[in-house]
Amino acid sequence: MFDICIVGSGPSAVISAQSFLDKGHNVCLIDVGTENKHKVPFKHFGEQLTPESTFFYPPEDETLTTESGGAQVTKAREHVITNVHKYLKLKSDTFSSFQTLAAGGLSAAWGAACFTYSDEDLKKASIGDLQTHYEAVAKIIGISGPKQSQFCKIENKQRPALLDHNGQSILSQRQKAFKLEQSCMAMLTEPLNGRKSNPYFDMDFYSNFGDSIFRSDSLLKTLIQHHNFTHIQGALVTSFKEIDQHVEVKYLEISSSITNQVIASKLVICAGALNSYRLVANSLKIFNTPNPILCNPYLNIPTIHLPSLGKKGAHLRYSLSQVFGEFHGNTDMTLQFYSYRSLLLSRLIEQTPMPPFFARLFWRSLVESLVIVGAHFADDGKSQRSIQADQEKPEEALPTLQIDYPYPAIDGTFSLIKNLLKLRCMPIGIVKTKMGASIHYAGTIPVSTPNQHPIGMNEQGLVHTTKNVYVFDSSGWTYLPSRGLTFTIMANAHRLSEAL
């Protein structure tokens, strides 16, 4: 029997496991943990040639479109979506979910942008004070960025990464509307705990050379070395049952379809907001009954940054967010600015109304000046939406999720477009992604009073009606700020695990 059983291997799971192990507890972590089998050559993006170039194309999955959350998934990272359609079924006409059974959970596709939340946002989200926990997590994962930051207020930082030509130019533009700053990233500019600094090969959407970008599986590799840690991989947890003061956790061995189980004093579920809800609903037999859900609405705005037009861009660079932005006095919208060179032009060519040969020439002439602005909007939970588990086929390992999430009204788009022009970023369209495309999910098992929702939890993460079952990911949040949530998920998991 274990002291603690943890479900999942994403950011909240590995941070919780680290905390429990440091206290001397006997920990078992269970996950499917699909691993990346591709070995991308250690070369700069511009030097990757055939046959390596096959890694750069999208996998054959029609759901991974520019309007969904999986547009950045390539064949080099195909493991992120392996077996998802088989085991994590979802029905919705209004919500495009991105789920994974990969080692490291959703961090396998995380953009690595790190934000801290204000005291007001933490209070609205039903999260306690996190400042010391932000600092503790930063020491583990490594965060680079400007020392003085309005977006990521921590002391423990490595030096900022190299900004590319577009990032430097955008920050140099004189304007009054935006608060702009170099992005703070969970990306190493100095070696840390066996991980290496980023080589600036512009390959971050395809490979993670030297584990320079924090992915949860890199921390999992070090956890496995602890004598009091057991990792059960290739296992899909399907249900739990409390017996006396213990929890019986059942799982399906993917390779053999055999059902097995472990017993622990405490169960900590960290499967992500969608699948933690799926597991709890299946275990408590709460079907066809709606619960809340939170998700950031998201817009993609491709722009041409005019000062870079026709110029050769920086050779050494990283692929992820270069600049953070917000309107002064308005934190309900957060911007991230990306250069586009390392993402495939085939994504754009197929949507361009001209023959492919000419479309290719057209986009190649623009690629060094192409900047994608991602705009995330806060979710206060007030618009109509719901999530529920449907047990249509009891013989299946887990129930199908049904999510109803009509696109909520969002304000400020016209003002955003107008002020992007002042940054000399000329919008050439707006991609209104489907709800769910932001991959920012929360609030499915909200902190609440007993009986307020069919499924809820208290402020310590304890699921109502249970004695020893906790959820430590973003499922308990009651508000979702516009700023990215992953760093706060880890800090909150650290807080909850330390308290437990």
Long-range contacts (C-beta under 8 A, 24 or more apart in sequence): 1-246, 1-263, 1-264, 1-265, 2-26, 2-27, 2-28, 2-230, 2-262, 2-263, 2-264, 2-265, 3-27, 3-264, 3-265, 3-266, 4-28, 4-264, 4-265, 4-266, 4-267, 4-268, 5-29, 5-30, 5-247, 5-249, 5-262, 5-264, 5-266, 5-267, 5-268, 6-30, 6-268, 6-269, 6-270, 7-31, 7-237, 7-249, 7-267, 7-268, 7-269, 7-270, 7-271, 7-276, 7-279, 8-105, 8-269, 8-270, 8-271, 8-272, 8-275, 8-276, 8-473, 9-33, 9-103, 9-104, 9-105, 9-216, 9-217, 9-220, 10-104, 10-105, 10-106, 10-107, 10-216, 10-270, 10-271, 10-272, 10-473, 11-105, 11-106, 11-107, 11-110, 11-216, 11-486, 11-489, 11-490, 11-493, 12-270, 12-472, 12-473, 12-474, 12-489, 12-490, 12-492, 12-493, 13-105, 13-216, 13-268, 13-270, 13-472, 13-473, 13-493, 14-104, 14-216, 14-219, 14-220, 14-223, 15-137, 15-140, 15-219, 15-490, 15-493, 15-494, 15-497, 16-268, 16-270, 16-472, 16-493, 16-494, 16-496, 16-497, 17-223, 17-229, 18-140, 18-219, 18-223, 19-493, 19-494, 19-497, 19-498, 20-497, 21-223, 21-226, 21-228, 21-229, 24-228, 25-228, 26-228, 26-230, 27-226, 27-228, 27-229, 27-230, 28-229, 28-230, 28-231, 28-232, 28-262, 28-264, 29-220, 29-223, 29-229, 29-230, 29-231, 29-232, 30-232, 30-235, 30-237, 30-249, 30-251, 30-262, 31-101, 31-103, 31-105, 31-232, 31-233, 31-235, 32-83, 32-87, 32-101, 32-102, 32-233, 32-234, 32-235, 32-236, 32-254, 33-101, 33-102, 33-103, 33-217, 33-231, 33-233, 33-234, 34-79, 34-80, 34-82, 34-83, 34-101, 34-102, 34-103, 35-79, 35-102, 35-103, 35-217, 36-76, 36-77, 36-79, 36-102, 36-103, 36-108, 37-79, 38-75, 38-76, 38-77, 38-78, 38-79, 38-207, 40-76, 40-203, 40-206, 40-207, 42-199, 42-201, 42-209, 43-201, 43-203, 44-201, 44-202, 44-203, 44-315, 45-201, 45-202, 45-203, 45-319, 45-341, 45-342, 46-202, 46-315, 48-203, 55-206, 56-206, 56-344, 57-344, 57-346, 58-344, 58-346, 58-347, 63-96, 66-300, 66-347, 66-351, 66-431, 66-433, 67-96, 67-431, 67-432, 67-433, 67-434, 67-437, 68-96, 68-98, 68-433, 68-434, 68-436, 68-437, 69-96, 69-97, 69-98, 69-433, 69-436, 69-437, 69-438, 69-439, 70-98, 70-109, 71-347, 71-437, 72-109, 72-205, 72-343, 73-109, 74-205, 74-206, 74-344, 76-206, 76-207, 77-108, 77-109, 77-205, 77-206, 79-103, 79-108, 80-108, 80-109, 83-254, 87-236, 87-397, 87-398, 88-274, 88-275, 88-278, 88-398, 88-401, 89-396, 89-398, 89-400, 89-401, 90-274, 90-400, 90-401, 90-402, 90-403, 91-390, 91-400, 91-401, 91-402, 91-403, 92-402, 92-403, 92-404, 92-405, 92-436, 94-403, 94-404, 94-405, 94-406, 94-407, 94-434, 94-435, 95-295, 95-403, 95-404, 95-405, 95-434, 95-435, 95-436, 96-433, 96-434, 96-435, 96-436, 96-437, 97-274, 97-401, 97-403, 97-436, 97-441, 98-436, 98-437, 98-439, 99-272, 99-274, 99-275, 101-236, 102-217, 103-216, 103-217, 103-220, 103-233, 104-215, 104-216, 104-217, 104-218, 104-220, 105-216, 105-270, 105-271, 105-272, 106-272, 106-439, 106-486, 107-214, 107-215, 107-216, 107-217, 107-486, 108-215, 108-216, 108-217, 109-439, 110-186, 110-214, 110-215, 110-486, 111-320, 111-321, 111-336, 111-484, 112-185, 112-186, 112-187, 112-213, 112-214, 112-320, 112-321, 113-183, 113-184, 113-185, 113-186, 113-320, 113-321, 113-324, 113-336, 113-484, 113-486, 114-143, 114-145, 114-152, 114-184, 114-185, 114-186, 114-484, 114-486, 114-487, 115-151, 115-152, 115-184, 115-324, 115-334, 115-483, 115-484, 115-485, 115-487, 115-488, 116-151, 116-152, 116-153, 116-154, 116-483, 116-487, 116-488, 117-481, 117-483, 117-488, 118-331, 118-481, 121-331, 121-479, 121-481, 121-483, 124-380, 124-478, 124-479, 125-442, 125-477, 125-478, 125-479, 125-480, 125-481, 126-446, 126-447, 126-459, 126-476, 126-477, 126-478, 126-479, 127-477, 127-488, 127-492, 127-495, 128-459, 128-492, 128-495, 130-488, 130-491, 130-492, 130-495, 133-491, 133-492, 133-494, 133-495, 133-498, 134-487, 134-488, 134-491, 136-491, 136-494, 137-487, 137-490, 137-491, 137-494, 140-193, 140-219, 141-186, 141-214, 141-219, 141-490, 142-186, 142-187, 142-188, 142-190, 142-192, 142-193, 142-195, 142-214, 143-184, 143-185, 143-186, 143-487, 144-184, 144-185, 144-187, 144-188, 144-189, 145-182, 145-183, 145-184, 145-185, 146-181, 146-182, 146-184, 149-181, 149-184, 150-179, 150-181, 151-181, 151-183, 151-184, 151-324, 151-326, 151-483, 152-184, 152-487, 157-184, 158-188, 158-189, 158-190, 158-192, 159-189, 159-190, 160-189, 161-185, 161-187, 161-189, 161-198, 161-200, 161-318, 162-200, 162-314, 162-316, 162-317, 162-318, 163-322, 163-323, 164-313, 164-314, 164-317, 164-318, 164-322, 164-339, 165-308, 165-311, 165-313, 165-314, 165-368, 166-305, 166-308, 166-313, 166-322, 166-337, 166-339, 166-369, 166-371, 167-322, 167-323, 167-337, 167-339, 169-305, 169-307, 169-308, 169-424, 170-305, 170-322, 170-323, 170-337, 170-371, 170-423, 170-425, 171-323, 173-422, 173-423, 173-424, 175-419, 175-422, 175-423, 176-328, 177-327, 177-328, 177-415, 177-419, 177-422, 178-325, 178-326, 178-327, 178-328, 178-335, 178-419, 178-423, 179-325, 179-326, 179-327, 179-328, 180-323, 180-324, 180-325, 181-323, 181-324, 181-325, 182-322, 182-323, 182-324, 183-320, 183-321, 183-322, 183-323, 183-324, 183-336, 184-324, 185-213, 185-318, 185-320, 185-321, 186-213, 186-214, 186-486, 186-487, 187-212, 187-213, 187-214, 187-318, 187-320, 188-212, 188-213, 193-222, 194-222, 198-318, 200-316, 200-317, 200-318, 201-316, 202-316, 202-317, 202-318, 202-319, 202-341, 202-342, 203-319, 203-342, 204-318, 204-319, 204-320, 204-342, 205-319, 205-342, 205-343, 206-342, 213-320, 232-262, 235-260, 236-397, 236-398, 237-271, 237-279, 238-279, 238-282, 238-397, 238-398, 239-279, 239-282, 239-283, 240-267, 240-279, 240-283, 240-469, 241-283, 242-466, 242-467, 242-468, 242-469, 245-467, 245-468, 246-468, 247-468, 247-469, 252-397, 265-468, 266-468, 266-469, 266-470, 266-500, 267-468, 267-469, 267-470, 268-461, 268-470, 268-471, 268-472, 268-497, 268-500, 269-469, 269-470, 269-471, 269-472, 269-473, 270-471, 270-472, 270-473, 270-493, 271-473, 272-441, 272-473, 272-474, 273-441, 273-442, 273-443, 273-444, 273-445, 273-473, 273-474, 273-475, 274-387, 274-401, 274-441, 274-444, 276-444, 276-445, 276-471, 276-473, 276-475, 277-387, 277-389, 277-401, 277-444, 277-445, 277-455, 277-475, 278-389, 278-398, 278-399, 278-401, 279-398, 280-445, 280-455, 280-463, 280-469, 280-471, 281-388, 281-389, 281-399, 281-455, 282-389, 282-391, 282-398, 282-399, 284-455, 284-465, 286-389, 286-454, 286-455, 287-388, 287-389, 287-390, 287-391, 287-399, 288-388, 288-389, 288-390, 288-391, 289-388, 289-454, 290-386, 290-387, 290-388, 290-404, 290-454, 291-386, 291-387, 291-388, 291-444, 291-445, 291-446, 291-453, 291-454, 291-455, 292-381, 292-385, 292-386, 292-387, 292-443, 292-444, 292-446, 292-453, 293-385, 293-386, 293-387, 293-403, 293-405, 293-441, 293-442, 293-443, 293-444, 294-379, 294-381, 294-441, 294-442, 294-443, 294-444, 294-477, 294-478, 294-479, 294-480, 295-379, 295-385, 295-405, 295-435, 295-436, 295-438, 295-440, 295-441, 295-442, 295-480, 296-376, 296-377, 296-378, 296-379, 296-438, 296-440, 296-480, 296-482, 297-376, 297-377, 297-379, 297-407, 297-408, 297-410, 297-435, 297-438, 298-374, 298-375, 298-376, 298-377, 298-433, 298-437, 298-438, 298-440, 299-374, 299-375, 299-377, 299-410, 299-413, 299-430, 299-431, 299-432, 299-433, 300-372, 300-373, 300-374, 300-375, 300-430, 300-431, 300-433, 301-372, 301-373, 301-374, 301-375, 301-416, 301-417, 301-420, 301-427, 301-429, 301-430, 301-431, 302-340, 302-348, 302-370, 302-371, 302-372, 302-373, 302-427, 302-428, 302-429, 302-431, 303-370, 303-371, 303-372, 303-373, 303-420, 303-425, 303-426, 303-427, 303-428, 304-366, 304-369, 304-370, 304-371, 304-425, 304-426, 304-428, 305-369, 305-370, 305-371, 305-423, 305-424, 305-425, 305-426, 306-369, 306-424, 306-425, 306-426, 307-369, 307-424, 308-368, 308-369, 309-366, 309-369, 310-365, 310-369, 311-368, 311-369, 312-368, 313-339, 313-341, 313-368, 317-341, 319-343, 321-374, 326-482, 327-412, 327-415, 327-416, 327-419, 330-412, 331-378, 331-481, 331-482, 331-483, 332-377, 332-378, 332-411, 332-412, 332-482, 333-375, 333-376, 333-377, 333-378, 333-412, 333-416, 333-482, 334-375, 334-376, 334-481, 334-482, 334-483, 334-484, 335-373, 335-374, 335-375, 335-376, 335-416, 336-373, 336-374, 336-376, 336-484, 337-371, 337-372, 337-373, 337-374, 337-425, 338-371, 338-372, 338-373, 338-374, 339-368, 339-370, 339-371, 339-372, 340-367, 340-370, 340-371, 340-372, 341-367, 341-368, 341-370, 371-425, 373-420, 373-425, 373-427, 375-413, 375-416, 376-438, 376-440, 376-482, 376-483, 376-484, 377-410, 377-482, 378-479, 378-480, 378-481, 378-482, 379-408, 379-479, 379-480, 380-479, 381-443, 381-478, 381-479, 381-480, 383-408, 383-409, 387-444, 403-436, 405-435, 405-436, 406-435, 407-432, 407-434, 407-435, 440-480, 440-484, 440-485, 441-474, 442-474, 442-475, 442-477, 442-480, 442-485, 443-474, 443-475, 443-476, 443-477, 443-478, 443-479, 443-480, 444-475, 445-471, 445-475, 445-476, 446-475, 446-476, 446-477, 446-478, 447-476, 447-477, 447-478, 448-478, 460-496, 460-499, 460-500, 461-496, 461-500, 470-496, 470-500, 472-496, 472-497
